[in-house]
């Protein structure tokens, strides 16, 4: 409703890539130590890749993203696994923002395009 009133042509829902999280958990060497931040993520967190319609590269902003995460102590502790990641692991985990496009007018459009959109403001694809 708000998007229609604002005449917004595109509405995207920010989400997580559930399949990527599962792959990264499996790739953890030797299963690794228990990670409450990660091991608590289940099949209800985020969306499967098949439902994602946009993947935006945000690697140019990772220093700001890490600082923002660290500044929100009520949401993520300074002992968080996520904040302890080295630069490459942090890039793999947080270097892409994932979205699903919703159709304006209240009808969701979960059909996946031939290629994921690379940004939210044009029709360009990755």
N, C-alpha and C positions, 0 to 999 in steps of 0.2 A: 504494500500500500504506500509506504513512504517513498519508495523508489519511483512509483508511478506518479505521485504528486510532484516529486522533484524532477520528473522527466529524465531520470537516469536510465540510459540505454543498457547498461550492464550492471548486474549485481553478482558479486562473488562471495562465497562463504569460505572463510579461512579454515583450514583443517590441517591434519597431519596425514602423512602417507603411512598408513598402517602396515603395508607390505614391506616398505623400506625399514621401518622400525623392527619388524620381525626378522628381516635379513641381517640387520646390524646386530641384533641380539644373538643370532646363531653364529655370527662371525667372531664373537668375543672369544679370545684365546682361552681354551680350556674351560669355557663357560664363565671364567672369571669369578671374582668375588660377588656376593649378593649385592645388587644395586637397587635399593628401594625406589629410586626415581624412575628406573627403567623396568624392573621386574614387575612393578605394579600396573604396567600398561597391558591391557588385555585387548580382546577382539572388539571391544566397544569403543576404543580410543581411535579417533581419526576415521579415515575412509580407505577402502581398498583402492589400489591404483586404477582399477577399471572405472571408478567413478570420478576420478580427478580430471579436471578440464584445463588447468593452468599450473605451470611450474615456473616460478620467477626466481632467477638467479640473484641472490642478495649477498654474494661473497664480498662485494665491495664495501659492505656495511657491517661485517662481522665484528669488528672492534667495538662498534656502537652497540651491536646486539648483545655482545657479552657484557658490556658495561651496564646496559639496561637490565639484563637478567640479574646481575650482581646487586644492582640498586634496589631491587624489589624483594627485600628480605622476608616479607610476609608471604611471598609466593614461592621463593626458592632460597634455601639456606646457603650460607657460605661454604658448607661442607658438601654441597650437592655434587653428585657425579658429573652433571653437565658442566659445571664451572671448573671441574678439575681436568677436563679434556684438553689435550694438547691442540695446537693450531690445526693440524690436518684432520684429526678426529672431530673437532668442533666444526670445521668446514663441511665435512661429510654429513654431520648430524643437522646442522643449522644453515647451510649455505643455500638451500632452496626453500622457498615458501610455497606451500601447496594450497590450491583452491578448487572449488567446484562452482561452476556457474549456475545461477538460478535464473529462471525466466522471469522477467518483470511481469507483474500482473497476477502474482500469486501461484502460478503454475511452475513447478520446478522442472527443469530440463536436465536430466541426469545422463543424457546420451553423450557419449564420449566422442570428441572430434577426432579426425584422422591423425592430428598431431596436437600435442599440448600447446596452449597459448604461452608465449614467452613473456608477455606483460599483460596488464589488465586494461590498458587504455587504447590499444590498437587491435587489429585483427591479425597481427603478426604472430607467427608460430616459431617455436624453438628450432 
